[in-house]
Amino acid sequence: MNYQKLKEKYGTPLYIYNVDVMKENIIQYQNNFKSNQFETEIIYASKAFNIKAMLRLLMRYGLSLDVVSLGELYTAKKVGFPMQKIYFHGNNKSEEELRYAISEEVGIIVVDNLMELKLLDELAKGLKKKINIYIRLNVGVEAHTHKYIVTAHVDSKFGVMYDGKEYREMLEVLQNSPYIKLQGFHSHIGSQIFDLAPYDAVIEKLVKMIKDFDRPLGINLGGGFGVSYTDADHPIPFDVVSKHLIQTMEAELKNQNVRLHKLSIEPGRSIVAEAGQTLYTIGGVKQTPNKLYYFIDGGMTDNIRPALYEALYHADIVGKENQFKNKIATIAGKCCESGDVIIENILLPEAAKGDLLITYSTGAYGYSMSSNYNKALTPAVVFVEEDKDELVVRRQSLDELLEREI
Ligand SMILES: Cc1ncc(COP(=O)(O)O)c(C=O)c1O
């Protein structure tokens, strides 16, 4: 990657996506997540990175799409994404969002709770439209990075408890609704997961759930497959993850003597994270009594994850990747917040004003969580495919920043 050239062409900060990496990730999932016993589906969780160019790339590969808001859904609509391939999630979808999803004939609405189901039923009756749904279940399996607890995480804001009163009431609503058809169950147990055992526990529980029905239903296992941000992360290759989930499901179906219509997964981060990098220019270097700061021209406005949940990243000074790393530096952004730090204490070579700094694995939840705090302008996004770069999101201008202000 010629970072200097990209800086000259597009400026910094700059989000750079290697499209070849995203394509490879998609192909890995597609080639391995398949079974001859049931249908399979890969649904990209677009909250990780939802822009028109990304959705067009997914369309080239025939992936399905998970959206969680009117905005994400509207982006899909604007690029002509097949509405039937969309799963609409969310724990508090508004009536406006549901109406829009129904009128656009979104494939599946993933219903979070009883209140939503009742509202959906009313809307469906009013609009005289049939609606296919999944129910999001809290299956009591919580996965946090390397740890998992197979006890009910009862206070999650997502889904209904799989064995609770609310769930049973939902089944009653469904029995009495000529408009709403249950197509399956959904569970998402967390993110950046490096262990497949929690998914095995989910599979066992969900197969038990669908056993109660007189027709084969679908199971959506959500996303959460871990990626590498630093050397400390050891993700399981996607082909291994995919094959494991398929084989575990096939074995469990046999074990419980159940038929499954479709198995889906919803990877977000694992498709885009490692394909993305963020390019910054170092504007200054400051030595305090105990710290050496490298100041970058972006920060928490283009990558909130370190400030939000202490996410770790790796970085290099462009052109000095192989130089002796003799400085322990803290990469700080330009916001008026002490917490505006992208990387704390990273070993790097000496840097000077004007050097370029690259942070790796920033493709997921970076751009999509960006903000205009301190009235920072949202950076441009560039796709690089077979060494050709293409601008896919323009840098926000000052006038665009003020566009909606009256
Ligand atoms: C319902 C659902 N599906 C899929 C995902 C994607 O997770 P990840 O990006 O970790 O793969 C999320 C992330 O929060 C989610 O909430």
The ligand as a Gaussian input file, in Angstrom:
#p B3LYP/6-31G(d) Opt

LIG

0 1
 C      -27.649000      -9.243000      16.388000
 C      -26.238000      -9.115000      16.000000
 N      -25.782000      -9.868000      14.974000
 C      -24.508000      -9.771000      14.549000
 C      -23.617000      -8.907000      15.158000
 C      -22.222000      -8.834000      14.616000
 O      -21.246000      -9.106000      15.536000
 P      -19.733000      -9.106000      15.057000
 O      -19.483000      -7.813000      14.364000
 O      -18.959000      -9.215000      16.322000
 O      -19.557000     -10.272000      14.141000
 C      -24.045000      -8.117000      16.235000
 C      -23.110000      -7.195000      16.903000
 O      -23.353000      -6.512000      17.828000
 C      -25.395000      -8.226000      16.658000
 O      -25.861000      -7.484000      17.666000

